[in-house]
Amino acid sequence: MRVIAGSLRRRTLEAPRGLDTRPTSDRLRETLFNILTPRIEGASFLDLYAGSGAVGIEALSRGARRVIFVERAHAALKVLRANLDRLGLRNGIAVENGSVIAYLRRERANTAANFEIVFLDPPYDAAGEYEAVLGSLGGAASWILSESAVVIAEHRRKEQLGERYGRLERTRLLEQGDAALSFYTVRAAEPESAE
């Protein structure tokens, strides 16, 4: 794996061994960031199920202001931290060790949240994670998203995700090989009717 573009272009990245972590392919990452180009400069980026950190590192390379990496697998965390160290990335990053749902609950106390971009790539076999995390981001944890935030979920092409999760509404579905990216944006809150 390598960083595709930006200040770290062509730098190599390690990936965890085994089948527990499935890194986002270079080709799919390039497609993702071609779409995100107008949004990435100065953005606050949340990389959920970060694995090797390839997606978040690509965001930093292309000008993201800060990236929070959330991962709980020990082998993946070790590789993620090694990738960050090898690239000399220390500013504008944080690595959170633990489950994504626990992080979203804990983040409630942080008033400086407001992520412009959230990327999630849970293990494909953990289908319930998509429902739980997207449901949380569209509901109880939606306050961590900026008004113009985009949430992107990488999933199997054959696995269909919902069109809506609370305030999140799918605006784009991109399919590439066996993988797909579902893009969600935050719908404006419904005005309360005066009775």
Residue, then its C-alpha position, 0 to 999 in steps of 0.5 A: m500500500r502507498v499514499i496516493a497523493g499530497s505531501l506524503r505521496r508515494r510513501t509506503l504503508e504497512a498493513p496488518r497480517g491476516l484476514d481480520t483487517r481488510p485495507t481499502s484498496d489503493r484504487l478505491r482510496e483514489t476514487l474516494f479522495n477524488i470525490l472528496t477533493p473539494r472538502i478535504e483541505g482543512a477538514s476535521f476527519l474521523d476514520l472509524y475502524a481505521g485498520s492500518g490508517a491508510v484512509g486517514i493518512e491519505a486525508l492528512s497527506r491531502g490537507a486535512r487539519r486533523v484526523i482521529f483514528v478509532e481502532r480496537a484490534h491490537a494488531a491493527l493498532k500496532v501497524l497504525r501507530a508504526n505507520l504514523d511514526r514512520l511518516g513522522l505524523r504527530n500533529g493534528i492526529a489522535v489514535e483512539n483504542g476501543s470500539v467505535i460505539a464506545y468512542l461515539r458515546r464518549e465523544r459526547a463530552n467533547t464540544a470541539a467535535n464537528f467532523e466534516i468527513v467521517f469514513l467507516d469501514p467495519p469488517y464486512d462480516a460485521a454487518g450489525e456494525y453498519e446499522a449501529v454506527l450509521g444509526s448513531l451518527g444519524g441519531a444520538a451522535s449526530w451532534i459530532l457532525s458539522e452541518s455540511a458533513v459527509v459520512i462515507a461507508e465502505h461495504r460489500r457491493k452485494e450488501q445494501l445499506g439503508e437509504r436513511y439512518g435518522r438524519l443521515e440520507r444517502t446521496r450517492l452510491l459508488e460501486q467498484g469491483d466487489a466494494a461499494l461506497s455509500f455517501y450520506t449527508v445530514r438532512a436539516a432538522e424538521p421544523e417543529s410545527a406550531e399548534 
